[in-house]
Amino acid sequence: MYPVPFSHAQLCGPLKGWINTMNVEELIDELYEMVEKAWNLPLSRGRAVLDGEEVKQILDEIRENLPQELLKAKAIVADRNQIISTAKMEAETKIRVAEERARAMVNQDEIVKQAQQKANDLLTQTQIKTREMRKAANEYVDDLMRRTDEALAANLAELRKTRQNIKATQRSGQN
């Protein structure tokens, strides 16, 4: 095995704590760089010489970080699902509230229409009763005036008759 100009330990030794926090994607990128910088064996159809320990160390770090990455991904998916579920519940609640408001407005509109219809009916009935009462009052007054006129006419006729009798008695008493 031919040595690589710089080993993983030489490049990252002082940054060992930092490497542990690298994500899987960065570690895979580092492996690609190692392969690209590795020495190719002549007549081997692209085979390269790599430091096995260094590759194993990177693979171990990937293995350590992969469960964390998967847990993070699962948490993100769970959060996403929770957010979607919450959003759906809020949307359903808003739709239900809007439908209730619409029903209330329709009911209120219906109540207003019914009240207007009742008011119109009462107004019509009142107008009819007013006409009937006015007619009855006019008939009563006319009857009262007719009877008064007849009574006055009878009294006037009686008065005239009495007056004529008084005049006739005076004439006969003068004679």
MODELLER restraints for C-alpha pairs under 7 A, 6 or more apart:
rsr = mdl.restraints
at = mdl.atoms
rsr.add(forms.Gaussian(group=physical.xy_distance, feature=features.Distance(at['CA:1:A'], at['CA:49:A']), mean=5.96, stdev=0.5))
rsr.add(forms.Gaussian(group=physical.xy_distance, feature=features.Distance(at['CA:2:A'], at['CA:49:A']), mean=5.90, stdev=0.5))
rsr.add(forms.Gaussian(group=physical.xy_distance, feature=features.Distance(at['CA:3:A'], at['CA:51:A']), mean=6.89, stdev=0.5))
rsr.add(forms.Gaussian(group=physical.xy_distance, feature=features.Distance(at['CA:4:A'], at['CA:38:A']), mean=6.04, stdev=0.5))
rsr.add(forms.Gaussian(group=physical.xy_distance, feature=features.Distance(at['CA:4:A'], at['CA:50:A']), mean=6.64, stdev=0.5))
rsr.add(forms.Gaussian(group=physical.xy_distance, feature=features.Distance(at['CA:4:A'], at['CA:51:A']), mean=6.91, stdev=0.5))
rsr.add(forms.Gaussian(group=physical.xy_distance, feature=features.Distance(at['CA:8:A'], at['CA:54:A']), mean=5.71, stdev=0.5))
rsr.add(forms.Gaussian(group=physical.xy_distance, feature=features.Distance(at['CA:20:A'], at['CA:61:A']), mean=6.76, stdev=0.5))
rsr.add(forms.Gaussian(group=physical.xy_distance, feature=features.Distance(at['CA:23:A'], at['CA:65:A']), mean=6.49, stdev=0.5))
rsr.add(forms.Gaussian(group=physical.xy_distance, feature=features.Distance(at['CA:24:A'], at['CA:62:A']), mean=5.41, stdev=0.5))
rsr.add(forms.Gaussian(group=physical.xy_distance, feature=features.Distance(at['CA:24:A'], at['CA:65:A']), mean=6.18, stdev=0.5))
rsr.add(forms.Gaussian(group=physical.xy_distance, feature=features.Distance(at['CA:24:A'], at['CA:66:A']), mean=6.35, stdev=0.5))
rsr.add(forms.Gaussian(group=physical.xy_distance, feature=features.Distance(at['CA:27:A'], at['CA:58:A']), mean=6.50, stdev=0.5))
rsr.add(forms.Gaussian(group=physical.xy_distance, feature=features.Distance(at['CA:27:A'], at['CA:62:A']), mean=6.54, stdev=0.5))
rsr.add(forms.Gaussian(group=physical.xy_distance, feature=features.Distance(at['CA:38:A'], at['CA:48:A']), mean=5.79, stdev=0.5))
rsr.add(forms.Gaussian(group=physical.xy_distance, feature=features.Distance(at['CA:38:A'], at['CA:49:A']), mean=5.82, stdev=0.5))
rsr.add(forms.Gaussian(group=physical.xy_distance, feature=features.Distance(at['CA:38:A'], at['CA:50:A']), mean=6.02, stdev=0.5))
rsr.add(forms.Gaussian(group=physical.xy_distance, feature=features.Distance(at['CA:39:A'], at['CA:48:A']), mean=5.35, stdev=0.5))
rsr.add(forms.Gaussian(group=physical.xy_distance, feature=features.Distance(at['CA:39:A'], at['CA:49:A']), mean=5.49, stdev=0.5))
rsr.add(forms.Gaussian(group=physical.xy_distance, feature=features.Distance(at['CA:40:A'], at['CA:46:A']), mean=6.20, stdev=0.5))
rsr.add(forms.Gaussian(group=physical.xy_distance, feature=features.Distance(at['CA:40:A'], at['CA:47:A']), mean=5.69, stdev=0.5))
rsr.add(forms.Gaussian(group=physical.xy_distance, feature=features.Distance(at['CA:40:A'], at['CA:48:A']), mean=4.16, stdev=0.5))
rsr.add(forms.Gaussian(group=physical.xy_distance, feature=features.Distance(at['CA:40:A'], at['CA:49:A']), mean=6.37, stdev=0.5))
rsr.add(forms.Gaussian(group=physical.xy_distance, feature=features.Distance(at['CA:41:A'], at['CA:47:A']), mean=5.82, stdev=0.5))
rsr.add(forms.Gaussian(group=physical.xy_distance, feature=features.Distance(at['CA:41:A'], at['CA:48:A']), mean=5.69, stdev=0.5))
